[in-house]
Amino acid sequence: MLDFMEEDRAFLAETHAQIQAFTAQISELEDAIAHLREAQQLALDRLASYKYPVLTLPDEMVCEIFIRFLPPYPDPSPLVGLLSPTTLTHVCRRWREIALATPDLWKAIDLIPPDCLSQISSTRSISPIPLKSRHQTRARTLGSLWIKRSGTHPLSIRAVDLDNPSFPIFSTLLPHRARLEHLTLHLRSGLPLLKLTTDPLPRLRSLNLWFQNGLTRPVVLTDVPLLRAVVLGDVRVPSIVLPWAQLTSLTLRSVYPEHIMRILRQSANLIECTLLFWAAEEPARGDPEPDVVLPRLQTLVVELESEVVVEFFQHLVAPSLRHLEAPDAFFLWGGGTSSSQALHTFIAKSGCKLHKLYITEL
């Protein structure tokens, strides 16, 4: 009996000792947890007070960084994708507010889908470019939104197929035509251009036009006091009237030689000129045409067929020419005259001092 009681007392003493040990361990762990919670709170406080360096920049500096993120104006940004300013609005609330309050981000608008751009850049003349319905919807919605976000700033617009009845973005663009500064249009016909030219375009500086079906009616665009650069492709020159004398840069593609010469005679202030001739519609008749004198021309790029290159250079005088790019056919005029003699003839007639000469093969 006594032995049994001794065993009970020993069991109880051991159990109490275990409980005391567990209690001591729990107390130590609770103290450790308390210290860890304090350390955790200190870390959270430090994190809450930390400012990412980019978020400490003034709004004006962030705005300038955003502008430099885009292609240099007037080149447009894509409406969507990583290179679109729309991406900047998806990073954080502050960036979105800054982007939406910066009209410069939205003033260069590209309404040509990427697949159409590749087709345009790979051909010398315009061909049908049907827009898929999803592209039409996206361009119409985002184009209108960008125009609104651009405020009252000048606009750079690149568009295709504006005269498609199912692509009504043109009706959105018309009220803002006085803001147009740089305009590139690839059109089925000249109807949108006719609508654009009903009023002055006081800010227009550059114009790039391509027509799929030509011009059914003459287009007169003379109330453009700032216009200096023009690109025309697949245009019958008699159908379009521009202030040629005020231009300093001119590109003519897929244009007949007689039309080119007619334009150049009116474009005495050209500094840069690029020409792609089509074969003449018919042989020249009548009295010889006078020389074309371009006293300020410094850069000339010519792509000609061999049978018209002689005629062109024989009637051109460019005393200020510094950079000439011409096809190898140019150096075979005069019944096989050597290239050096042909070049000397042109330089002597013009009195120019070439700095760069590029010979291309058509």
Secondary structure, 3 states (H helix, E strand, C coil): CHHHHHHHHHHHHHHHHHHHHHHHHHHHHHHHHHHHHHHHHHHHHHHHHCCCHHHHCCHHHHHHHHHHHCCCCCCCECCCCCCCHHHHHHCCHHHHHHHHCCHHHHCEEECCCHHHHHHHHCCCCCCCCCCCHHHHHHHHHHHHHHHHHCCCCCEEEEEECCCCCCCCHHHHHHHHHHHEEEEEEEECCCHHHHHHCCCCCCCCCEEEEEECCCCCCCEECCCCCCCCEEEEECCCHHHEECCHHHCCEEEEEEECHHHHHHHHCCCCCCCEEEEEECCCCCCCCCCCCCCEECCCCCEEEEECCHHHHHHHHHCEECCCCCEEEEEHHHHHHHHHCCHHHHHHHHHHHHCCCCCEEEEECC
